[in-house]
Amino acid sequence: MSKQIQDAYIVAATRTPVAKRNGMFRNVRPDDMLAHVLRAVVDQVPGLDAHEIGDVVVGCAMPEAEQGMNVARIGVLLAGLPNTVPGITINRFCSSGLQAVADAAARIRLGEADVMIAAGTESMTVMPQIMGNKVSLNPAIFAKDENLGIAFGMGLTAEKVAQQWQIGRDEQDVFAVQSNQRAAAAIAAGAFRDEITPYTVRTHVPGEGGTVRIVERICDTDEGPRADASLQSLGKLRPVFAAKGSVTAGNSSQMSDGAGAVLLMSEAAVKRYGVTPIARFCSYSVAGVPPEIMGIGPIEAIPRALKAAGIGKDDLDWIELNEAFAAQALAVMKQLELDPAKVNPQGGAIALGHPLGATGAIRAATLMSAFRRTQARYGMISMCIGTGMGAAGVFEKL
């Protein structure tokens, strides 16, 4: 007998502040960041029996080195969760964190679990190369010309999107300045305060007489936003991917470190623990596009996710569209006619950073916070994905 699909609810969400690469988290391990948010999200539900957690699904775009060894299970153990709680690491590059939320929700919707955690962690400080420590692509993948885009690098794909969708340098820089201004304003207003669990960084420094002292710093604010960003300052930057291109470091997402976590429950668990859900998971979609224009992936994924949720784009009140590059974000917004006022109201990855596989979970925490503070009913998280894909997830405030 087939089971009826049940709803999955988000009841808690949190994240670390996002650090610049080699910034405030330069000496912080990604598995420690993960453990931090796992502990924090469980603590948001008083009385939760952690033995009930069916699985911890963790997104990580480069699951190697310090974030290897099935970092999900390592994070579970570091967080002090019961040994009975399993963990699985998944990788769909930039959408890994959002994919984790979708996979965790699916387990609940199918009746396979009542309590799940979805998370993401990424340190681009410890994994400085965009394709990991050792890349060995199968040469056969390039037998077809349309696959050559995989070897371009993200920046060149953004240049191709800018050319095809006619997104000029000025337009990209204006978008980048706005991203920074919105993020700086949100920080000043305390909009991110409730979604961030501060992280204490401990540094060992030499003291007098050969002693070592520990210096503690509480990190509670995103490090990336540049309140002084202007068209003049961005205009001085040279293109970094093509000599006559338009994509610069100033209108691209920042390389970052961070982690986020989301706790999901079935209706039965919600009633059992007496918690009030923040949102209902509505739908998720992923779609493929040509690798050389990977940035337009959301153009294919968003309509599918909206259809599955049974709503239209005009029903969306809040859109977290990952700004891998200003060029691709603008192309998606223009192609789908998304309302600019609803897209990244508190800034995006150009200002706030993009810790790859963690971004989806981090932005889920942002969306849940927005649901608590605003009248928004439907929200969406979407991003492009390396090698030519796009993802989108839709959520409904309760």
MIDREN-965537 format. One record per residue: x, y, z of N, C-alpha, C, O in turn. Coordinates in steps of 0.2 Angstrom, whole numbers, plus 5000, padded with zeros to 4 digits. Layout:
% residues N
XYZXYZXYZXYZ ...
END
This chain:
% residues 398
500449945000500050005000500450065000500950075004 500350114995500750174995500550225001500050225003 501150255003501050305008500850375005501050395000 500450415009500250475007500850525009501050525014 500950565004501450615005501250665011500750695010 501650675016501550725021501950785021502450785017 501750835024502150895024502750895028502850855033 503250935026503850945030503951015032503851055028 504051025039504051095042504751115044505151075047 504951175043505551195046505351235053504951275053 505751205058505551235065506151275068506051305073 506751265065507251305067507851315062507851265058 508151365062508751375057509251425060509051475064 509851415058510351465061510951455056511051415052 511451505057512051505053512651535057512451575062 513251525055513751565057513751635053513451635048 514151685056514251735051514651715046515051665047 514651745040515051725034515751765034515751825035 516251725034516951765034517251765027517051725023 517651815026518051815020518551765020518751735025 518751735014519251695013519951725017520051775015 520251685021520851705025520651765030521051805031 520051765031519751815036519751795043520151755046 519151815046519051795053519051725055519151705061 518951675050518851605051519451575048519451515047 520051605047520551575044520951515047521251475045 520851515054521051465058520551415061520651375066 519951425058519351385060519251325055519151335049 519151265057519051205053518351205051517851225055 518151185045517451175042517051125046516451135047 517351075049516951025053516751055060516251045063 517251105062517051135069516451185067516051195072 516451225062515951265060515251225060514751255062 515351175056514751125056514451105063513851115064 514951085067514751065074514351115077513851105081 514651175076514351235080513651245078513251265082 513451245071512751255069512351205071511751205072 512551135071512151085073511951085080511351075082 512451105084512251115092511751165092511251155096 511851225089511451285090510751265087510251285090 510651235082509951225079509551175083508951175084 509951125086509551075091509351115097508851105100 509751165099509651195106509051245105508751265110 508851255098508251305097507651265099507051295099 507651205099507051165101507151135108507351075108 506951165113507051135120506651075121506051065119 506951025124506650965125506750915119506450855120 507050935114507050885108507550825110508050835113 507250765109507650705110508050695104507750675098 508650705104509150705098509150635096509350625090 508950585099508950515097508450505091508450465087 507950555091507450555086507650575079507350565074 508250605079508550635073508650575068509150535069 508250575062508350525058509050525054509250465052 509250585052509850585048510050665048509650705049 510750675047510950745046511250745039511750715038 510950785035511150785028511550855027511250905028 512150845025512650905025512850915018513150875015 512750975015513050995009513751025009513951065014 514151005005514851025004515151014997515150964994 515351074994515551074987516251034986516351014980 516651044991517351014990517450964996517850985001 517150914996517150865002517850835003517950765002 518350865004519050845004519450875010519150925013 520050845011520450875016520150885023519750845025 520150945026519850965032519050955032518750945037 518750955026518050945026517850885022517350875019 518350835023518250765020518050715025517750735030 518150655024517950605029517250605031517050585037 516750615026516050615027515950665033515850655039 516150735031516050785036515450795040515450815046 514850765037514250765041514350725047514150745052 514550665047514650625052515150645057515050645063 515650675055516150705059515850765063515950775069 515450805060515150865063514650835068514550865073 514250785067513850755072514150735078513950755084 514750705077515150685083515450735087515450745093 515750785083516050845086515450885090515650925095 514850885088514350925091514050895097513650925101 514250825098514050795104513350765104513050745109 513150755098512450725097512550645098513150625098 512050615099512050545101512450505095512350525089 512750445097513050405092512550375087512750355082 511950375089511450345085511250385079510850365075 511450455079511250495074511750495068512350505069 511550475062511950465057512050525053511750575055 512550525048512650585044512850575037513250525036 512650605032512850595025513050665022512650715023 513550665019513850725015513650715008513750665005 513350775005513150774998513450824994513650874997 513450824988513850874984513450884977513450844973 513150944977512950964970513251034969512851084968 513851044971514251104970513851164974513751154980 513751214971513451274974512751264977512551304982 512351214975511751204978511751154983511151134985 512351134985512351074990511951084996511551044999 511951144999511651165005510851165004510451135009 510651184999509951184997509651114996509151094997 510151074992509951004991509850964997509450924998 510350985002510250955009509550965012509250915015 509351025011508651045014508151005010507650975013 508150995004507650965000507750885001507150855002 508350855002508350785003508050775010507750725011 508250815015507950805022507250805022506850765025 506950855018506250865018505950805015505350785017 506250775010505950715006505950655011505450625010 506350645015506350595020505750595024505450545026 505550665026505050675031504350665026503850635029 504350695021503750685016503550615015502950605014 504050575014503950505013503850465019503650405018 503850495025503650455031504250415033504150375037 504850425031505450385033505750415039506150385043 505550475041505850505047505350565050505050595046 505450575056505050635059505450695061505150745061 506050685062506550735063507150735059507450675059 507350785055507950785051508350855052508050905053 508950845051509350915050509650915044509950865041 509650975041509950985034510451045036510351085039 511051035033511551085034512051095028511951055023 512551145029513051145024513651185027513551225032 514251165025514851195028515351195022515351155018 515751255022516251255017516751305020516551365022 517351295019517951335020518351345014518651305012 518251405011518651415005519351435007519751455002 519451445013520151455015520551395015521151395013 520251345018520651275018520651245011521051195010 520151265007520051235000520151284995519651304992 520751314994520751374990520651364983520451414980 520751314980520651304973519951284972519651244975 519651314967518951314965518751244964518151224965 519251204961519051134960519351084964519451024963 519551104970519851054975520551044975520951084971 520850994979521550984979521850954973522450974971 521550904970521750874964521250864959520750824961 521250894953520750884948520950834943521550844940 520550794941520750744936520150724932519850674932 519950774927519350764923519450714918519950704915 518950674917518950624912519050664905518550704903 519550644901519650684894519050674890518850714885 518650614891518150594886517550644887517150654882 517550684892516950734893517050784888516550824887 517650804886517750854881517650834874517850874869 517450774873517350744866516850784862516850794856 516350814866515850854863515950934865516150944870 515950974859516051044860515651074866515951124869 515051054866514651084871514851074878514651114883 515251034880515551014886516151054888516351054894 516451094883517051124884516951184890517451204893 516351204891516251254896516451234903516551274907 516451164904516651144911517351164912517551174918 517751174907518451184908518651264908519151284909 518051304906518151374906518351404913518751454913 518051384918518051414924517451464925517251484920 517251474931516651514932516651584929516151604927 517151614930517251684927517051684920516751734918 517351644916517251644909516551634907516251654902 516251584911515551574909515151634911514651644907 515251674916514951734917515051784912514551824910 515651784909515751834903515351814897515051854894 515251744896514751724891514051744892513751764887 513851734898513151754900513051834899512551854896 513551874901513551944900513451964892513152004890 513851924888513851934881513151914878512851954874 512951854880512351834877511651874879511251884875 511651894885511151924888511252004888510752044890 511752024885511952094884511852134891511552184892 512252104896512352144902512952174903513552144903 512952244902513552284902513952294909513652274914 514552314908514952324914514652374919514552364925 514352434917514052474921513452444925513352454931 513052404921512452374925512652324930512352324935 513252294929513452244934513752284940513552254945 514052334939514352374944513752404948513852404955 513252434945512752464949512352404953512252414959 512352344950512052294954512452274960512152264966 513152274959513552254965513552304970513552284976 513552374968513552424973512852414977512852424984 512352404974511652394978511752334982511452334988 512052284980512052224985512452244991512252224997 512952274991513352304996512952345001512952345007 512652394997512252445001511652405005511552425011 511352365002510752325005511052285011510752285016 511652255010511852215015512152255021511952235027 512452315020512652355025512052385029512152395035 511552405025510952425029510652375033510352385039 510652315031510352255035510752245041510452235046 511352245040511852235046511652295051511652285057 511652355049511552415053510852405057510852435062 510352375053509752375056509652315061509152305064 510152265061510152205065509752155062509452105065 509652155055509152105052509452035052509051985052 510152025053510451965053510551935060510751875061 510351975065510551955072510251895074510651855077 509651885073509251825075509451765072509451705074 509751765066509851705062510551685063510751625061 510951725066511751705067511851685074511651715079 512151625075512451605081513151625081513551595078 513351675086514051695086514551635087514351585090 515151645084515651595084516251625088516451685086 516451595093517051625097517651595094517751535094 518151635091518751615088519251625094519351675096 519651565095520151565100520851565096520951515092 521251615098521951615095522451615100522451645105 522951575099523551565103524151615101524351615096 524351655106524851705104525351705109525251685115 525951725107526551715112526451775118526251825117 526651755124526551795130527251805132527751785130 527251845138527951855141528251795144527851745147 528851785144529251735147529151665144529151615148 528951665138528851605134528251575135528051515133 527751615138527051585139526651595133526851635128 526051555133525651565127524951585130524651555135 524651635128524051655130523451655125523651655119 522851645127522351635122521951695121521651725126 521851715115521451775114520851755111520851725106 520251775113519651765111519251815107519351875109 518951805102518551855098517951825096517851775093 517351865098516751835096516551865089516551925088 516451825085516251835078515451835077515251775078 515151885076514451885075514151925069513551935069 514551955065514351995059514751975053515351955053 514351965048514651945041515151995039515152055040 515751965037516352005036516352035029516752085028 515952015024516052035017515852105015516152135011 515252125017514952185015515452245015515752255020 515452285010515852345009515352405009515152425004 515252435015514852495015515052555011514652595009 515752555009515952615005516052594998516352634994 515752534996515752524989515352574985514852594987 515652594979515352644975515552624967515952584966 515152664963515352654956516052674954516352644950 516252724958516952744957517452694959517952684955 517352664965517852614967517852554963518352524961 517252534961517152474957517352484950517652434947 517352544948517552554941518252554940518452554934 518652564945519352554944519652484944520252474942 519252434945519452364945519452344938519052354934 519952304936520052274930519652204929519652174934 519452194923519152124922519752074924520352084922 519452014927519951964929519951904925520351854926 519451894921519351834917519451834910519651784906 519351894907519451914900519751984899519452024902 520251984895520552054894520052114893520152164895 519552094888519152144886518452134889517952154887 518452094895517752074898517452124903517752184903 516952104906516652154911516552124918516352164922 516752064919516752034925517352044930517852034928 517252074935517752094940517752064947517152034948 518252074951518152044958517652084961517352064966 517452144959516952184963516252164961515852184965 516152144955515452124953515352044953514952014950 515752014957515751934958515651914965515751964969 515451854966515351834973516051824977516551814973 516051834983516651834987516751754989516351724990 517451734989517651674992517551674999517851725002 517251635002517051635009517051575013517151515011 516951585020516951525025516351535029516151585031 515951475030515351485034514951415034515151365031 514451415038514051355039513351375041513251425044 512851335039512151345041511851275043512051225040 511251285046510851215048510151235049509951285051 509751185047509051195047508751125050508951075049 508251135055507951075058507251065055506851115055 507051015053506450995050506050945054506350895056 505450945054504950895057504350885053504150925049 504050825055503450805052502950835056503050865061 502250835054501750865058501650825065501550855070 501750765064501750725071502250745076502050755082 502850755073503350785078503250855080503350865086 502950895076502850965078502350965084502351005088 501850915083501250915088501550885095501450905100 502050835094502250805100502750845104502750845110 503150895101503550935104503251005105503551045109 502651015103502351075104502651135101502651195104 502951125095503351185092502951215087502451185084 503051285086502751315080503151325074503751355075 502951295069503451295063503551365060503051405061 504051375057504251435054503951435047503651485045 504051375043503851375036503751305034503951255038 503351295029503251235026503651225019503751275015 504051165019504351155013503851145007503451095008 503951185002503451174996503651134990503351084988 504251144988504451114982505251124981505551174984 505551084977506251094975506351064968506051014966 506751104964506851084957507551094955507851144957 507851054951508551064948508551044941508151004939 508851084937508851074930509551084927509951124930 509651064921510351064918510351114912509751124909 510851154911510951204906511651194903512051154906 511751224897512451214894513051234899512951294902 513551194900514051214905514351284904514551314908 514451304897514751374896514351434898514651484898 513651424899513251474902512951454908512351464909 513351414913513051384919512651434923512151414927 512851504923512451554927511751554926511451584931 511451534920510751544919510351484921509751484920 510651444925510351384927509651394931509151354930 509551444935508951464938508351474933507851464935 508551494927508051514922507651444921507051454920 507951394921507651324920507351304927506751274926 507651304932507451274938506851314942506451284944 506851384941506351414945505651404943505251394947 505551404936504851394934504651324936504051314937 505051274936504851204938504651204945504151174947 505051234949504951234957504251274958503851254962 504151324955503551364956502951324954502451324957 502951284948502451244946502351194951501751174952 502851164953502751104958502451134965502051094968 502551194966502251224972501551254971501251264976 501351254965500651274963500551354964500051374965 501151384963501051464963501451494957501751454953 501351554956501751594951502251634954502251644960 502651664949503251704952502951774955503251794960 502351794954502051854957501851834964501751884968 501751774966501651754973502251754977502151764983 502851764974503451764979503451834982503451884978 503651834988503751894992504451904993504651964994 504851854994505551864995505951804991505851744992 506451834988506851784984507651794985507951844985 507951744988508651734989508951704983508951644982 509151744978509551724972510251734973510551784973 510651674973511351684974511651724969511651704963 512051774971512451814966513151784965513651814967 513151734961513851704959514151764955514751774957 513851794951514051854947513551894946512951874945 513651964946513152004944512851994937512252004936 513251974932513051964926512451904925511951914922 512651854929512151794929511551814933510951794931 511551844938510951864942510551904938509951904938 510851954935510452004931510051964925509551984923 510451924922510151884916509551844919509051844915 509651814924509051774927508451814929507851804927 508551874932508051924934507751944927507051954927 508051964922507751994916507351934912506851954910 507651884912507351824908506651804911506251794908 506651804918506051774921505651834924505151824927 505851894922505551954924505351954932504751964934 505851944936505851944943505852014946506252054943 505452034951505452094954506052114957506252084962 506452164955507152174958507052194966507452184970 506452224968506352234975506352174979506452184985 506152124976506052064980506652014980506651964984 507152034976507751994975508252014980508452074979 508451974984509051994989508952064992509352104992 508352064996508252134999508752155004508852215006 509152105007509652115011510352105009510852085012 510452115002511052094999511152024997510751985000 511652014993511751944991512451924991512851954995 512651874987513351844988513951894986514451884989 513751944982514251994980514552024986515152044987 514052044991514252074997514352025003514852035007 513851975004513851935009514251875009514451835014 514551855003514951795002514551734999513951735000 514951684997514751624994515151564996515551544992 515051545002515451485004515151415001514951375004 515151414994514951364990514351314993513851334993 514551254995514051204997513651225004513151195005 513951275007513551305013513051355012512551365016 513051385006512651445004511951425005511551465007 511651375002510951355002510651355009510151375011 511051325014510851315021510851385024510451405028 511351425023511451495026510851535023510551575027 510751535017510151575015509451555017509051585017 509451485018508851465021508751495028508151505030 509251505032509251535039509051605038508651635042 509251635032509051705031508351715029507951755032 508051665025507351665023506951655029506451685030 507151605033506751595039506651655044506151665047 507251695045507251755048506751805045506451835049 506851805039506351855035505651845036505251885037 505451775036504751755038504551775045503951795046 505051775049504851795056504751865057504251895061 505051905053505051985054504652015049504452075050 504451985044504052025039503351985037503251935040 502952015033502351985031502451945025501951915022 503051925023503151885017502751815018502851785023 502451795013502151725013502551675010502651615013 502751685003503051635000503751664998503851714997 504251615000504951634998505351584994505151524994 505851604991506251554986506951564987507151624988 507351514987508051514987508251484980508051424978 508751514976508951484970509651504969509851554971 509951464965510651474963510851434956510551384955 511351464953511651424947512151374950512351384956 512351324946512751274949513351264943513151254938 513951254946514451234941514351174937514051134939 514651174931514551124926513851124922513751084918 513451174924512851184920512251164923511951114920 512051194929511451174932511151234936511451284937 510551224938510251274942509751244947509451184945 509651274953509151244958508751294961508951354961 508151274963507651324966507251284971507051224970 507151314977506751284982506251334984506351394985 505551314985505051364987504851344994504751284996 504651394999504451385005503851435007503851485004 503451415011502851445013502851465021502951415025 502851525022502751545029502151525033501651525030 502251505039501651475043501451525048501051515052 
END
